[in-house]
Amino acid sequence: MLKRIALATTILIGGLAASAPAFAAGVLLRSHVLVDGPMVTLGDLFDNVGERAKVQVLRAPPPGQHITVDTDWLAHVALVNGLSWKPRDLFDEASIERTGQVIGRDQIVANLRDALLGRGAQGEFTIELESRNQQMIVATDDAANVSVRDLFYDRAGKRFSATIAAGDSRLPVSGRLYATIQVPVLTHPVGRGDTVIAEDITMIPMREDMIRPATVTDIGAIVGMAAKMALRPNQPLASGDLQKPLAVTHGALVTLVLDYHGMALTAQGRAIDQGSLGDTIRVTNTHSNLTVEGVIDGTNRVRVSLISGPVALAN
């Protein structure tokens, strides 16, 4: 408090005598300072300082951080460097922020992958960091020069530790490698009963240890199949999610067909069961009400055998 009072007295007494030169020089404080480099200069803090603009007066904060310098410090710097600047009051201050660029998880993992491949990591794998949200802020000029240092890789346990470096910034990281395989998933929602085509599918890497026994890994087992239920995109499919497309639905009117002594005998029937091509279902003749079993060989078409054909087809 005494220090601030003394400073106020200096400002009031000394400032009166020097007020004209100070305003004539036009030296003005910048209340918010943004710097790119590691040092803060007079030109960063004050306007109109002429040839002294490049004089370094303070180390800048780390990239992405800021500091505040108070009235006493600013007055001292101005005095030492011969600037005709006096604080307006006891609360004049400057906030100094250093610019930076975020190096996110994806870039960190990409750099680690290259380094691990160089150390003998093989096959398809994904990298899991122990801290999932790790990132670092580096000086803008250093963002293109990210490197991996002090890499330790345990091939047997698939574990690693390293230091991510960019300029003066350092970030310790550790994690594990997991083997992956390519798994087919849908690119968009597919409704119940809709048939999946090749254009509906893309492949994504998935950790082997997270693949369930029923997960479909062969794209050929999906194309041409129908969804038993509404299916979401970007999710692994289980064998129970799919079925052969229905050629006959329950209660549908179907054509019963029998090849008998070179003739194709037909009758109308109503399906008791539903099924796909090749399935055996029961059908009731709509005229005789007799029930017969037959094999679906087309959409709403059921072929019956010689054993039950003539009776079942009889009107």
N, C-alpha and C positions, 0 to 999 in steps of 0.2 A: 504493500500500500504506500509506504514511504517512497519506494522507488518510483511508483506511478506519479505520486504528487510532485516529486523532484523533477521528473520528466515533464510534467505538465507546466511546472514553473519555467523550465528551460524553454518550452515551446512558446509560452506566453511572453516571456521577456526577450529571449533571443529571437523569437519569430517576428516580433514587431520590427526589429532593426533589419532583419534579413528578408522581410516579406516581399519587398519589391523585387530583389534579385531572384528569389525563388520562383515567383510567378512568371518573371521574365524568361527564366530558363525553360519553363514549361515541363519540368520533370514530373511525371505522373505515375502513380502506383497502379499496377494491375492487380486487381483483387483475386482474379482466377487465372492461374498460369498453367498452360499445357505444354509439356516438353516431351521430346522424343528420345533424347540422349541421356547419358548417365550424369550429366552435370547441369546445374542451373546457372545462368549468366545474368549479369546486370540488365541486359536487354530483354531477358525473359520477365524480370520483375518490374522494370520501369520503362516507360516510354520516353523518348527524347533524351537519351544519354549519349548520343553521338558515338565517338570512337571507342568508348568504354563498353559498348554493348556486348562485346564478346568476353569480357572479364568474367571468369568463373568464380562463383561465390559460395556454392553449396552443392553437395552431392544429391542428385535426384533420388526420390523414393524408388523402390522396386517397380517394375512394369505392372501397370494396373492398379497401383496404390497411390495414395496422396498423403501429404503432410501440410500443416499450417504453420506459418512463421508469424510471430507476433510483432507488436509495435516496437518493442525494445530492440529486437534483432534487426528489423528493417532500418530503424534510425541509426543503429551502429554501422550497418553496411553502407548506408548512404554517407555517413560521416567519414568513414575510412576511405571511401572511394571518391571523396570530394564532390558528391552530388548535392545540389542545392534543393534538397527535399526534406520537408518536415511533416510529421504525421498530423492529420487534421484533428485527431483526438486520441484518447488512450486505447481505442479499440480498432485502430487501423491494422489490418492483417492481410495476408495473402495466402490463398490455398494453392498448393502446387501439386499437380497431378501428372503422372507419367503415363504416356500412352503405352499400349501393349496389345498383343494379339493372343487369343486363346488357342492353345494346342489341346484339342479335345481327345476323348478316348479313342475315336476311330483312327486318328492320325498316330497316336501313341501305339496302338495295336498294329497298325501297318508297319511302323518302323521296327517294332519287336519281331514281327513275322519275318521280315527280311534278315534281321540279325540271327534269329533262331534257325532259319534255313541254312545260313552260313555256318552254323555250329552243328549241323547234321540232323536237324529235325526233318522227318520224312512223312510222305503221304499227305492226305487232306486232313487238316486239323483246324480247330477254332481255339482262340486264346481267351481265357477267362482271367481277368485281373481280380486280385483279392479285394480291392476297393473298386466297385463298379463305376463310380462317378469321378474317377481321377482325371484331372486336367491340370494344366499349368499355363501361366500367363508369361509371355516372354517379350523382350523388346521387339518392336516391329521389324527392325533390320535383321533380327536373328531368327525370325519365323521360318525362313527357308533353309535353315541350317540345323535342323533337329537331328540328333544322333543318339545312339545307344552305347552306353559305356558300362564297364565293369559287369559284363553279362556272365552269369553263372547258370549253366543248364544241366540238370540232372536227367539224362536220357531214360534211365530206368523208371524213375518216378514221374517223369514228364513235368517237373517243376522248374521254375526259373526265378531269378532275381536280377535286377539291372538298375541302371540310373539313366534317365532321359535327360539329355543336356541340350541347351540352346543358349549360346552366349554365356552369361554368368548364371543363368537359371538352371536349377537341378531339381529332379523329381525322382525319388526312389520308387520303384515298382516291383511287384512280385505277382506270381500267378501260376497257372497250370495249363497244359495243352490237353485237348480232348480230340480224339479221332472223330471224323465226321464222314457221312456218306450223303449222296444226293438223293433227295426224297421228292416225289411228285406231289404238288399241291394245286389247288384250283386258283385261278387268277381272279375269279369273281364269284358271287353267290350262285348256287345252282339249286333250283327248286325241286321239290319232291316229284319223282317220276320223270324228271328231265334226263335225257341221255347226254353223257359227257363225251365231247369230241376232243381231238388232239389240241385244238386251238384254245381249249379251256384250261390247259395245264401248263405249269412251269416247274422247274426243278429248283430246290433250295437246299443248302447244306444243313444237316442236322446232326447233333451229337449222337454217336452210336449208343452211348449208355442211356439215352433218353428215348430210344425207339422201342415201342412196345411190340410184343410178339405179333399182334394182329395188324400192325401198321403195314400198309401197302407200299412197297418200295419199287415195284415194277410198273412202269407207266402203261405197259401192255395190259395189265390187269384192271385198268381204269377206263381206257378208251372203249367206247361202245357200251359201257354199263350205265344203268339208270340209278338215280339217287333214291334210296329208301326213305330219306327224310331231307329236309332243307339242309344244305351243306354250306359252310362258311369258307371264304377264301383264305389262303396262306396257312391252312391247318392241315397236318398230316391226316390222311384218310385211313380208316380201318376197314377190313374186309366186310364187316357187318354193315357198313354205310352204303354198300352198293349191291345191286342185283342185276340180273339180265333184264333188259326191257320187257315189259309185259306185252305179250301178243294177244292175250285174252284176259279180260277182267271179269270179276265175279258178276254174274247176272247178265252178261252180255249175250246178245243173239249171235250165234255162230253158224257156220255152214259145216254140216257133217258130210264127209266124203268117203266113199268106199269104191275101190277099184274091184269090180266083180265081173269075171269072164270078159275082160276087154271093155267093159262099160264103166263109166264113172257115175255112180249113184250118189245123189245128194239129197239132203233133207235139212230142215231148219231145227236148230236146237238152242237151248239156253244153258250157259255155263254155270255149273255148280261151284267149280273151283276157278281160280285164276292161275296163270302161268306164262312162261316164256317159251320161245321156240324149243322144241324137243321135250318139253315137260308133258307128262301124262296127267290128264284131268278128267273129271266126270262131267257129262253133258246129258241133259234131258231133252228128248225129242218133244218138240212143242205140240205135235199132233197126236202121238201115241202115249205121251207121258212115260215112255220107257227110258231108263237111264243106261248109258253106255260109257265105257272108258275109251279115250282116244289120245293120240299124240298130236300136239299143236305143231303144225307145219306152215303156218302163215298167220297173218293178222286176222283174228276171228275165224280161223279155219282149223278144223280138227279132223284128222284122218283116223277112221276106225278100222278094226281088223276084220278078217273074214269070219272069225268065230262069232262075233256079236253083231257084225254089220247088217246083214239082211233083216234081222229081227228089229234092231234099233232103228233102222231106216224106214221100217214099214209104217205106213200111215194108218 
